[in-house]
Amino acid sequence: MIDFGKRLAAVRETTPLTMCITNFVTINDCANIILAAGGTPSMPHVVDEVEESAEGSAALVCNMGAIEDHRAMVLAGRRANELGRPVVLDPVAVGGTKLRRDSCAELFDRVKFAVVRGNASEIKFIASQQCGEDTASAARESERGNAGFTENGFVAGVDVSDLDVITDRNLDRSAAMAKKLASETGAVIAISGAIDLVAEPEQDGGRVAVIRNGCPAMSRITGSGCMVTSLIGSFCGANTDSPFDAAVTAMVCMGAAGEIAEEKMKANGTGNASFRTDLIDAVYNMTGKTLEERGRCELLK
C-alpha cells in the first residue's frame, strides 16, 4: 500500500517550487493550497519567461482553464521535459470548444505528462482522442444508458456530465478506460469525483487506486479541481520516483481535508466561504497519521 505519511513528509522537507500556469479564477487558491501542503508556488504566465521559470521549478502544472496561455504551456512543458521535471495537466472543459480540443491535442503531441487530472467527462474525451472513440464510449455507459458522443465531444462546461459520473456500477469499465489511457500516454490518469480513480501505465506496474474521500461541499466552491491538480504538482515535485503514489496521496489529502472542513462547517453553522478557508487550513494541518486514519483508498486487483 502507499505510504501517505512518507509522501506528505517529502513535500514538507523539500518545499518543491511548483510552477502553475493556471486560470485567474482560482490562481490564489492554487497558490495557497500549495503553501498549505508545504510547497512553494510560482505563477508565471508570460511566454517570454516561462521556459526560464520552468528551469528553476521542481514541477510544472498546466491548467487549461488558462487557455489563453496555451503557447506558454507548450514552451514550459517542453523545457520541463528536457530537464526531467514532472508536468501535470488539468484539461479544463477540454471537449467544450474547438480551441480546447485542438490545444489539448497539441499539448499531448508536444509535451510528456507525468499526471493528467480531470473530471470523468474531461478524461473520457481525452480517451476518445488518444485511444479511439470505442474506449471512451464503453466507459461512458451508465445507469442511464450509453450516451455516446455529441458533435463537439463531451460538453458539460467545467463540471462533469451526469452521464459520466463514476459509480460502483461502472467502476470496472471506468478503471479499464483510465488504465488504457495511462498506458497509451505514459501518464498517470487521475479522475476526480464522488469516487476518485487513479491509474498507472501498464509499463510502470498498472496499479489502479479507488479513493472514496471527499464531501459534497467541495462542489460548492470554485476551484476545488484546480486546487487538487496543483497539490498533485507539489507532491510530484517532491516524489519524483512515483507520480502514481504522489497523485494518490494528494487526492486522499484533498478529500480528507474536505471532510474535515465540512465537519467544521456543519458544527459551526457556516457556509461555503468559510469551508474554503477551512479546507486550506485542513491541508496545512494534515499529518501522515490523519491520512492513514481517514484515507479510504484501495488498490484494484
C-alpha positions in Angstrom: 0.0 0.0 0.0 1.1 3.6 -0.4 2.9 5.3 2.5 0.9 8.5 2.7 3.0 9.9 5.6 6.2 9.4 3.7 4.8 11.2 0.6 3.5 14.1 2.6 6.7 14.4 4.6 8.7 14.6 1.3 6.7 17.8 0.4 7.3 19.4 3.7 11.0 18.5 3.8 11.9 19.6 0.2 9.4 22.5 -0.2 9.2 21.9 -4.0 8.9 25.0 -6.2 5.7 24.3 -8.1 5.1 26.3 -11.2 1.5 26.7 -12.2 0.1 28.1 -15.4 -3.5 28.3 -14.2 -6.6 30.4 -14.6 -7.3 33.7 -13.0 -10.5 32.4 -11.2 -8.5 30.0 -9.0 -4.9 31.2 -9.1 -4.9 32.5 -5.5 -6.4 29.3 -4.1 -4.0 27.1 -6.1 -1.1 29.1 -4.6 -2.4 28.8 -1.1 -3.1 25.1 -1.3 0.5 24.5 -2.4 1.7 26.6 0.5 -0.6 24.7 2.9 0.9 21.4 1.8 4.4 22.6 2.3 5.4 23.5 -1.2 6.3 26.9 -2.8 4.1 28.3 -5.6 5.2 30.1 -8.7 2.7 31.5 -11.1 4.4 32.9 -14.3 2.3 33.0 -17.5 4.2 35.3 -19.9 5.7 33.4 -22.8 9.0 35.3 -22.6 9.8 33.9 -19.2 8.1 30.5 -18.8 10.9 28.4 -20.1 13.4 30.1 -17.7 10.9 29.7 -14.9 10.5 26.0 -15.6 14.2 25.6 -15.2 14.1 26.6 -11.6 10.9 24.6 -10.7 10.6 21.1 -9.3 7.3 20.5 -11.2 5.0 22.2 -13.7 1.2 22.4 -13.7 -0.6 23.3 -16.9 -4.3 24.2 -16.3 -6.3 24.6 -19.5 -8.6 27.0 -17.7 -5.9 29.4 -18.8 -6.5 28.5 -22.4 -5.1 31.9 -23.5 -1.7 30.7 -22.1 -1.6 27.6 -24.3 1.6 28.6 -26.0 3.2 29.2 -22.6 2.2 25.7 -21.5 3.8 24.2 -24.6 7.1 26.1 -24.1 7.3 25.5 -20.4 6.2 21.8 -20.8 8.9 21.1 -23.4 11.6 22.7 -21.2 10.4 20.8 -18.1 10.6 17.6 -20.2 14.1 18.3 -21.2 15.1 18.7 -17.6 13.3 15.7 -16.4 10.8 17.7 -14.3 7.2 16.2 -13.9 4.5 18.0 -15.8 0.8 17.8 -14.7 -2.1 18.6 -16.9 -5.6 19.7 -15.9 -7.7 19.6 -19.2 -10.4 22.0 -18.0 -13.6 21.8 -20.2 -11.5 20.1 -22.9 -14.4 18.9 -25.0 -16.3 22.1 -25.0 -14.8 24.1 -27.9 -12.7 23.6 -30.9 -9.9 25.7 -29.4 -9.7 23.5 -26.3 -9.9 20.3 -28.3 -7.1 21.4 -30.7 -5.0 22.8 -27.9 -5.2 19.6 -25.9 -4.2 17.5 -28.9 -1.2 19.7 -29.4 -0.2 19.5 -25.8 -0.2 15.7 -25.9 1.7 15.8 -29.1 4.5 18.1 -27.8 4.6 17.5 -24.1 5.0 14.4 -22.0 2.9 14.4 -18.9 3.6 12.7 -15.6 -0.1 13.0 -14.5 -3.3 14.1 -16.1 -6.1 15.0 -13.6 -9.6 15.9 -14.7 -13.2 15.0 -14.1 -14.7 12.0 -15.8 -16.1 13.9 -18.7 -12.7 15.5 -19.4 -10.8 12.3 -19.1 -13.2 10.4 -21.3 -12.9 13.0 -24.0 -9.1 12.7 -23.9 -9.6 8.9 -24.2 -11.6 9.5 -27.3 -8.7 11.5 -28.7 -5.8 9.3 -27.6 -7.3 5.8 -27.6 -10.2 6.0 -30.0 -13.9 6.6 -29.6 -14.8 3.0 -28.7 -12.8 3.0 -25.5 -14.4 6.2 -24.2 -17.9 5.3 -25.3 -17.8 2.0 -23.5 -16.6 3.7 -20.3 -19.3 6.3 -20.6 -22.1 3.8 -20.3 -24.0 4.4 -17.1 -27.3 3.7 -15.4 -29.0 6.0 -17.9 -27.5 4.2 -20.9 -24.7 4.8 -23.3 -25.0 8.5 -24.3 -22.3 8.3 -26.9 -20.7 11.5 -28.3 -22.1 14.8 -29.3 -20.7 16.5 -32.3 -18.5 18.7 -30.1 -17.4 15.9 -27.7 -18.4 15.7 -24.0 -19.8 19.0 -23.1 -20.7 19.9 -19.5 -19.0 23.2 -19.1 -16.3 22.9 -16.5 -18.3 20.3 -14.5 -18.7 16.6 -15.0 -21.7 15.4 -17.0 -24.3 13.4 -15.0 -23.9 10.7 -17.7 -20.2 10.3 -16.9 -20.2 10.2 -13.1 -18.2 7.2 -11.8 -20.3 4.8 -9.7 -19.9 1.3 -8.3 -21.9 0.0 -11.3 -19.5 1.4 -13.9 -16.3 1.3 -11.8 -14.6 -1.6 -13.6 -15.3 -0.1 -17.0 -14.0 3.3 -15.9 -10.9 1.8 -14.4 -10.2 -0.1 -17.6 -10.6 3.0 -19.6 -8.3 5.0 -17.3 -5.7 2.3 -17.3 -5.7 2.0 -21.1 -5.4 5.8 -21.4 -2.5 5.7 -18.9 -0.7 3.0 -20.9 -1.3 4.8 -24.2 0.0 8.2 -23.0 2.6 7.1 -20.4 0.9 9.4 -17.8 -0.8 8.6 -14.6 -4.5 9.3 -15.1 -6.4 10.8 -12.1 -10.2 11.2 -12.3 -11.9 13.3 -9.6 -15.5 12.7 -8.5 -17.6 11.2 -5.7 -15.4 8.2 -6.4 -11.8 9.1 -7.5 -9.8 6.8 -9.8 -6.0 6.9 -10.3 -4.5 4.6 -12.9 -0.8 3.9 -13.6 0.6 2.9 -17.0 0.8 -0.8 -17.5 4.5 -0.4 -18.2 5.0 1.1 -14.8 3.1 -1.5 -12.9 -0.5 -0.9 -13.9 -1.9 -0.2 -10.4 -5.4 1.4 -10.1 -6.5 3.1 -6.9 -10.0 3.8 -5.9 -10.4 6.7 -3.4 -13.7 7.4 -1.6 -12.7 10.5 0.3 -14.3 13.9 -0.2 -17.6 15.6 0.6 -20.5 17.4 -1.2 -19.4 20.8 -0.1 -16.3 20.6 -2.3 -18.6 21.1 -5.3 -19.9 24.3 -3.8 -16.7 26.3 -4.1 -14.9 27.4 -7.3 -11.6 25.7 -8.0 -11.5 22.5 -5.9 -10.4 20.6 -9.0 -7.7 23.2 -9.9 -6.5 23.1 -6.3 -6.1 19.3 -6.2 -4.2 19.4 -9.5 -1.8 22.0 -8.0 -1.5 19.8 -5.0 -0.6 16.9 -7.3 2.0 19.0 -8.8 3.7 19.7 -5.5 3.5 16.0 -4.5 5.0 15.0 -7.8 7.8 17.6 -7.4 8.8 16.1 -4.1 8.2 12.4 -5.0 9.7 12.1 -8.5 10.2 8.3 -8.0 6.5 7.6 -8.2 3.9 10.0 -9.8 1.3 7.4 -9.0 2.0 7.4 -5.3 2.2 11.2 -5.4 -1.1 11.6 -7.2 -3.0 9.2 -4.9 -1.6 10.8 -1.8 -2.5 14.3 -3.0 -6.1 13.2 -3.8 -6.5 11.5 -0.5 -5.1 14.6 1.3 -7.6 16.9 -0.6 -10.5 14.6 0.1 -9.7 14.1 3.8 -9.3 17.9 4.1 -12.7 18.4 2.6 -14.3 16.1 5.1 -12.6 17.9 8.0 -13.7 21.3 6.6 -17.3 20.1 6.1 -17.5 18.7 9.6 -16.4 22.1 10.9 -18.9 23.9 8.6 -21.8 21.8 10.0 -20.7 22.2 13.6 -20.4 26.0 13.3 -23.3 26.6 11.0 -21.2 28.4 8.5 -21.2 28.3 4.6 -19.1 27.7 1.6 -16.8 30.7 2.0 -15.7 29.5 5.5 -15.5 26.0 4.1 -12.9 27.1 1.5 -10.7 28.6 4.2 -11.2 25.6 6.5 -10.2 23.3 3.6 -6.9 25.1 3.1 -6.4 25.0 6.9 -7.0 21.3 7.0 -4.3 20.7 4.3 -2.0 22.9 6.4 -2.6 20.8 9.5 -2.7 17.4 7.7 -0.5 14.7 9.2 0.5 11.3 8.0 -1.5 9.8 10.8 -4.6 11.6 9.7 -4.1 10.4 6.2 -3.8 6.9 7.3 -6.8 7.1 9.6 -9.1 8.9 7.2 -7.8 7.6 3.8 -10.4 5.4 2.1 -8.2 4.0 -0.7 -8.0 0.6 -2.2 -5.9 -0.8 -5.0 -7.9 -2.8 -7.5 -6.6 -6.3 -8.3 
